[in-house]
Amino acid sequence: MSDAGSAAISIRGARKVYPTRMGLSERVAVDDVTFDVAPGTIHGLLGPNGAGKTTTLKMLLGLARPTAGDFRVLGASSRTPGGRARLGFLPEQPYFPPQLTGDQAMRLYARLSNVPASEITSRIAELLEAVGLSGRGDSRLSAYSRGMLQRLGVAQALLGRPEVVVLDEPASGLDPVGQRDMRNLMMSLRAAGTTVLLSSHQLSEVEAICDRVTILNRGAVAAEGRIEDLLNVRGRTSVRVKGAAGGLPPAVVALTDDVALSGDTAVFSVPDASVRAAVDALDDAGVAIVSVAPKRESLEDYFTALLGRSDSSKEVSS
């Protein structure tokens, strides 16, 4: 975890408790969540429905009153105008006045974001092009599809040139091309030095672009770290080869039990200590080695296994 003082976003001891049944009991939605987001990175916030992701984001943004916790953006409290001024936000389900056109809505939010009047027209054109809505600024929002409204939501989040952007399910409602465009936009923001906190259910998207992730389950942090560190399978190396249509050499088959074969291409893993023996056997058999790298599991598999372990431990301790 990075030093909170140098973090673009710092959340410490976040807790949110909702009273129920006329105050006779309570429901803990978020319980002691702590993590940092390093400047200029894309940080994924993951978890199943009800894990506390959106509540945590709302407390960070000042949209929900925390029961406890400290929330900072670039060193300033996110609950003050100074902290919020450097922050852009896309909610999970953005709402815009349907009677306005895209251009009118963007002008309204530009004024609210204190964009200089002399820059508003050029800034709107720049952002509408960036999110794939160039030429649609004159259309009323009532005629926009869900995906178009999502794109407009991202554009409004970037109006004030924020140094930190919080995106809650930015690919929701987008087709595969739109999802690709959204990934490219987030990576371009990172390249420009903007920090992105991404809450998403699309694990392939998170795995492709995030530097670090924080996984919540039942309101608490279940795991946090760099994608590579979380997904690397300790003690095993993955090997990809070509020319294996007739099968792998017996010496290699004896070292592995997870061969995936497609045509003459095979992918398998061996214990780290057996890599040299496997490489020698493949070379002797005339099988071309394409790559040798630490074995990684998919984020989906890691996520599923982690939540299963977390739920089991809670059941045992309860």
N, C-alpha and C positions, 0 to 999 in steps of 0.2 A: 504494500500500500504506500502511495506517495505521501510526502509531507503535506498536511492539510493547508499550510500557509502558501504553498506553491501550486496547489490544485486549482483547476479551472472551476470545478464543482466539488464542494466538500459537504458531505452529509454525515452528521455525528449523532448517534443515539436517537434516531428518528422513531417516534412512537405515536400511534394514533389509536385511541380507545373510543368506541361509540357506546353510549348507554342504550340499554334495551329494557323493555317491559317497565316503562315508567320509572327508570332509574334503579330498579331492584337488582339488575345484573348488568354486565358489560361485555362487549365484544372487542377483542384486540385485533385490529386490522393490520397494524404494523408494529413490530416489537424489536426495538433496539437495532435498527438497520443503520449500518455505518459503512461508507465506502467513499473513495475519491475518484475523480475523473481528471486525468492528466491533460494539460493544455495541448491543443493540436492533435487530439486523438479522437477516434470513434469508439465509444464505450457502449456496449450492449447491456440493457436491463431486461432480464428474462424471467419467466415464471409462468405457471399455469394460471388459468382464470381464478381470481380471488386470492392471488398470492400477495397482493399489496403493492403492485407496481404503480398503478395509476394513483393510488392514495399517496404514495411516496412522492410522486411527481407533483401532485397538487400541493403538498406541504412545501416542497421546494419552491414552487411558483407563487406561494402565498394565496392559493385558491382554497386551501383547507387549513384550519387552525390546528397545529400539532399539539398533542398532549405533552410531548417533550421532544427535545432535539435541537440541534444547531444546523442551519442551512446557509451555505455561503456560495457566492458566485464571484470568482476572481478576488477572493479575500473579503468581500463586502457581504453583509447579511442580505440574503435574497428577498427578505421581507421589507426591505427599504427601497425607496426610489433609485438610489445609487446602484444597488445590486440588480434590480429588474431592468434598468436602462440598457444593460449590456447583454441582455438575454432575449432570444427569439423562441417562440413556442408554437408548435402545431399540436392541437388537441386530437384525440382519437377520432372524434366526429366533429369536424369544424362546421360552424353554422355561419351563413352569410345572409343578409337581407335579400330575399329572392327577387324583389322588384328592381334591384340595382343591376347594372351591367358589371362585367368583370373589371373594366377600367374605373368605373365609379367606386366600386368597393375598394379597389387598391388605393385610390386617391384618399378615401376616407381613412383607411388604416395608415397611410403615409403621413397624414396630418397628425393622427394620434401617436405615431412613432417619432414625431418631431423631425421628419425628413425636410430639409430646406426646400422652400417652394420652388426655387430655381432648378432643383434636381428631380422633382417628382416625376415629370413626364418621362425623362430618360431612364430613371430608375425602374419605373413600371414596365417600360418596353423591354428593358434588359432582363427583368425577372420573368415576365411572361414568356419570353423566348427561352429562358433557361429551364422552365418547367414544362415546356411543350405546349403553351397556350398562345403563341404568337398568332395574331390575326383573329383571336376570339374575344378580345377586350370589349368589343361593341355588343356582344351577345348578352342577353339577360341571364342572370344566374339561375332563374327558374328553368331555363333550357339546358343547363349544364348537367352532365351525367355525374354520378358519384365520383368517378375517377377524375373528372375535370375539377370538381370542387376540392378534391384532395390535392391536386396540383396547385390550385389557387391558394389553398391553405399553406402550402410550403412557401409559395411566393410571398405571402403576407408575413410569414415568420422571418423572412430575410430582409424585409424592407429597410429596417434601421441599421443594416450592416452589423448585426450582433456578433460579438466575439464568441459567444456560447449559444448553441441552438439545442433545444429539447424537442425531439420528434417522437410523438406517441403514435405508433402504427402508421408510418408515412406511406407504406405501400398498399394500405387497405383500399380495396376498390379498384386497383390498377390492374390492367392486363399485363401479360409477360413483358411486352415492350415497355410499358410504363414502369414496371418494377425494375427493369434494367436501367432505364433513364434515372430513376430515383437513386439506385446504387451509384451510378456515375456522378450524380449531383453531390451525394454525400462525400464521395471520395475527392471531388474537386474542392469541396469546402475544407476538408482536412488538408489538402495540398496547399490551400491558401492560408492555413494556420487557424481556421475556425474549429472550435471544439464541438463535437456532436455527442449528445446523450440520446441513444436510440432505444426505445421500447418497442419490441416486435415479437410476434408469434412466428415469423418466418425464419426458422433456424438456419436454412441454407443462406439466406441473406446476411444474417449475423455472422455466420462462419466465414463468409466471403470477404467481409469488409471491416469487421470490428477488431480493434487491437486488444481490448480486454472486455470481459463480461462480468456482470454480477447477476447471480441467479437467486431469486427469492422463492421461498416456498412457505406457505402458511404464515406469511408476514415477517419471516426472518431470513437472513442471508444463509443460503445453503452452500454456496461456493462463490469464489471470486478469484480472478487471475487472468493471465494472458491466455489467449486462445490456444497457442501451441502447447503451453504447459499443461492445460487442462485435458487436451485431446491426445497428447502423446501417450502411447501405451508403454509403460516402463518395462524395459528388459527385452523388447522385441523390435526387429527391423523388418521393414516391408521391402520386397523385391519385385520389380516388374521386368518381365522378359518377353522376347519375341522369338519365334521359331520353335515353339513348344507344342505344335499341333499333334505330335506323336506322344506327348506326355513329358513330364519332368523326369530327370534322371532318378533312379532308385535312391541314391544317396541323399537327394534333396527331399524326395517324398517322405523319407524316414524322419526328416527334421521338421515337417510342417503338417498341419491338419486343417488349414484354412485356404486352400487353393481356389481361386476364381479364374476360370478359363473361358476365353472368348476368341474363337478362331485359333490363331497361332500365338495369341498374347495371353500370358498368365500373370496373375498377381498373387503373392503369398507372403507369409511372414515366417521368420525363423528366430530363435533366441539370439541375442546379440553375440554371444560367445561362439555361435555356429556360422556367422556370416562368412568367414573366410572359407570354411569347408564347403558351404553352399556355392559360393562364387567359383571355387576351383572345380567342383563337380559340373556346374553349368558350362564353364569354359571347355572342359574336357569333352562334353557332349555336343559342343558347337551351338549352344543356345545363346543368343545375343542378350546381354543384360542392358535394359533400358534405363533403370534407375535403382538406386539403393538409398533408402531414407528411413528415419525413425517411423515406426508404425503409428498411425493416427486412427482413432475411431471418429465417426461422424459426430457432429454436435448433437444431432437428434438422438443417437444411441447414448451418448454421455448424459444428456439431459434426462432421458427416460430412466436410465439406471440410477442417476443421482436422486431423482425425486422418489424412486422406489425405495432406495436406502433410507432417505430422510423420513419418509412416511413410516417405514418399519421401525426405525429407532424411536419415533414419537409414540408408536403403539406400545413398544416394550416399556418405555419409561412412564407411560401414563397409568 
